[in-house]
């Protein structure tokens, strides 16, 4: 049963977000079945997804960059504005040093984990594309699932090796457009409508 539309401010809608305890960032080969609702545990994901481990305290930073074409008349007045280029990205630091996280940074074919030794080759063939799912929780237990059907590794930040810093690089993912023309899907439990 649907609730009445809100007519006042509601503090229930104001929240920070945290990753689900035990595992919150997952990836899988492109084409793996993606969630189409807010989920709260790995058992609700397709078995093709693997956990990538912790994300550093800097979190998951999503950005949208758009270029616009302004059309002005002969007087210099703006008549219309249209977007000519839209790029959506996310930056995150995968904190665990293991083969799956390194493959997302350097490419599948550049990382091997055999006989107790991880080998990473650094070269220009290091922009893999995977599906990504981020499982989050808002206050009062509301679930939020972010789905990136095709996230391509586009750049890596500097690596500082030090006894006082996390030994990992920040990874930037570019969201590629899927067959429906979308780059990302957010599924967030509502405080205003009930389940159908």
C-alpha positions as CSV (number, residue, x, y, z in Angstrom):
1,X,0.0,0.0,0.0
2,X,1.4,3.4,-1.0
3,X,1.9,6.1,1.6
4,X,0.6,9.6,1.1
5,X,3.0,12.0,-0.7
6,X,5.2,13.8,1.8
7,X,4.2,17.4,2.6
8,X,6.9,18.2,5.1
9,X,10.6,17.8,5.5
10,X,11.5,14.4,6.7
11,X,14.7,13.6,8.6
12,X,14.4,9.9,7.7
13,X,15.5,11.0,4.2
14,X,18.7,12.5,5.4
15,X,21.6,10.0,5.7
16,X,25.2,9.2,5.3
17,X,25.9,5.8,3.6
18,X,28.1,2.8,4.7
19,X,29.1,-0.3,2.9
20,X,27.3,-3.5,4.0
21,X,29.4,-5.3,6.7
22,X,31.3,-8.2,5.4
23,X,31.5,-7.2,1.7
24,X,30.2,-4.2,-0.2
25,X,32.1,-3.8,-3.5
26,X,31.8,-6.6,-6.1
27,X,32.7,-7.1,-9.7
28,X,31.9,-9.6,-12.5
29,X,32.5,-10.0,-16.2
30,X,30.3,-7.8,-18.3
31,X,27.1,-9.7,-19.2
32,X,26.7,-11.2,-15.7
33,X,23.1,-10.9,-14.5
34,X,22.8,-7.6,-12.6
35,X,20.6,-6.8,-9.6
36,X,17.5,-4.8,-10.4
37,X,16.5,-3.9,-6.8
38,X,18.2,-2.9,-3.6
39,X,20.0,-5.9,-2.1
40,X,21.8,-6.3,1.2
41,X,23.9,-9.5,0.9
42,X,26.1,-11.3,-1.5
43,X,23.8,-14.3,-1.7
44,X,21.4,-12.1,-3.7
45,X,24.0,-11.4,-6.4
46,X,24.7,-13.7,-9.3
47,X,27.5,-16.2,-8.4
48,X,29.7,-14.6,-11.1
49,X,30.3,-11.6,-8.7
50,X,33.4,-11.7,-6.5
51,X,34.1,-9.4,-3.6
52,X,36.9,-6.9,-4.1
53,X,37.4,-6.3,-0.4
54,X,37.7,-3.0,1.6
55,X,37.5,0.5,0.1
56,X,39.7,3.0,1.9
57,X,38.3,5.7,4.2
58,X,38.1,8.1,1.2
59,X,35.1,6.2,0.1
60,X,33.5,5.9,-3.3
61,X,33.5,9.2,-5.1
62,X,31.3,9.5,-8.1
63,X,31.6,12.4,-10.6
64,X,29.7,13.6,-13.7
65,X,31.4,15.9,-16.2
66,X,29.3,17.5,-18.9
67,X,30.2,19.9,-21.7
68,X,27.5,22.2,-23.0
69,X,27.0,23.9,-26.3
70,X,25.4,27.3,-25.8
71,X,23.4,28.7,-28.7
72,X,23.2,32.5,-28.6
73,X,21.4,34.9,-30.9
74,X,22.9,37.8,-32.7
75,X,22.5,39.9,-29.5
76,X,24.5,37.4,-27.5
77,X,21.5,36.2,-25.6
78,X,21.3,32.5,-24.7
79,X,18.6,30.8,-26.7
80,X,19.3,27.1,-25.9
81,X,21.9,24.9,-24.3
82,X,22.6,21.3,-25.1
83,X,25.0,18.7,-23.7
84,X,27.7,17.6,-26.2
85,X,29.7,15.3,-24.0
86,X,28.8,13.5,-20.7
87,X,31.3,11.4,-18.8
88,X,30.5,9.7,-15.5
89,X,33.3,8.3,-13.3
90,X,34.0,6.9,-9.9
91,X,37.2,7.0,-7.9
92,X,37.9,4.5,-5.2
93,X,40.9,2.9,-3.5
94,X,40.6,-0.9,-3.2
95,X,42.5,-1.5,0.0
96,X,43.2,-5.2,-0.2
97,X,46.3,-6.4,-2.1
98,X,45.1,-9.5,-3.9
99,X,44.8,-10.8,-7.4
100,X,41.2,-9.8,-8.1
101,X,41.8,-6.1,-7.0
102,X,45.0,-6.0,-9.0
103,X,43.3,-7.4,-12.1
104,X,40.8,-4.5,-11.9
105,X,43.7,-2.1,-11.9
106,X,46.1,-3.7,-14.3
107,X,44.0,-6.0,-16.5
108,X,43.2,-9.7,-16.3
109,X,46.0,-10.8,-18.5
110,X,48.6,-8.8,-16.6
111,X,48.0,-10.5,-13.2
112,X,48.7,-14.1,-12.2
113,X,48.4,-15.7,-8.8
114,X,50.2,-19.1,-8.9
115,X,52.1,-21.1,-6.3
116,X,51.8,-18.5,-3.6
117,X,53.1,-15.6,-5.8
118,X,51.1,-12.7,-7.4
119,X,52.8,-11.3,-10.5
120,X,51.7,-8.0,-11.9
121,X,52.9,-6.7,-15.3
122,X,52.7,-2.9,-15.9
123,X,51.9,-2.0,-19.5
124,X,49.4,-0.1,-21.7
125,X,47.0,-3.1,-21.8
126,X,45.6,-2.2,-18.5
127,X,42.1,-0.9,-19.0
128,X,39.7,-3.8,-18.2
129,X,35.9,-3.5,-18.3
130,X,33.8,-5.2,-15.6
131,X,30.4,-4.9,-14.1
132,X,30.4,-3.4,-10.6
133,X,27.9,-3.5,-7.7
134,X,28.2,-1.5,-4.5
135,X,26.0,-2.5,-1.6
136,X,25.3,0.2,0.9
137,X,23.1,1.0,3.9
138,X,21.5,4.3,4.8
139,X,20.4,5.1,8.4
140,X,17.5,3.1,9.8
141,X,18.5,0.1,7.7
142,X,17.5,1.4,4.2
143,X,19.3,-0.4,1.4
144,X,21.0,1.3,-1.5
145,X,22.5,-0.7,-4.4
146,X,24.6,1.0,-7.1
147,X,25.0,-1.0,-10.3
148,X,27.6,-0.1,-13.0
149,X,27.0,-2.4,-15.9
150,X,30.3,-1.5,-17.6
151,X,33.0,0.2,-15.6
152,X,36.3,0.6,-17.4
153,X,39.5,1.2,-15.5
154,X,40.8,4.4,-16.9
155,X,43.6,5.6,-14.6
156,X,45.5,4.9,-11.5
157,X,46.8,7.5,-9.0
158,X,50.3,7.5,-7.5
159,X,51.4,4.7,-5.3
160,X,53.1,5.7,-2.1
161,X,55.0,3.0,-0.3
162,X,55.4,3.9,3.3
163,X,55.0,2.5,6.8
164,X,52.3,5.1,7.5
165,X,50.1,5.0,4.4
166,X,47.8,2.5,2.7
167,X,49.8,0.6,0.1
168,X,47.4,0.9,-2.8
169,X,46.5,3.2,-5.7
170,X,43.2,5.1,-6.2
171,X,41.4,3.7,-9.2
172,X,39.2,5.8,-11.6
173,X,36.5,3.9,-13.4
174,X,34.7,5.4,-16.4
175,X,31.1,4.3,-16.7
176,X,30.4,3.1,-20.2
177,X,26.9,3.4,-21.7
178,X,24.9,0.2,-21.7
179,X,22.5,-1.0,-24.4
180,X,19.7,1.0,-22.8
181,X,21.7,4.2,-22.9
182,X,22.4,4.3,-19.2
183,X,25.8,4.4,-17.4
184,X,24.6,3.5,-13.8
185,X,21.6,2.4,-11.9
186,X,20.8,3.3,-8.3
187,X,18.2,1.2,-6.3
188,X,17.3,2.9,-3.0
189,X,14.6,1.8,-0.6
190,X,12.0,4.5,-0.3
191,X,10.5,6.0,2.8
192,X,7.4,7.2,0.8
193,X,6.2,4.1,-1.0
194,X,5.7,0.6,0.1
195,X,6.9,-2.6,-1.6
196,X,4.9,-3.8,-4.5
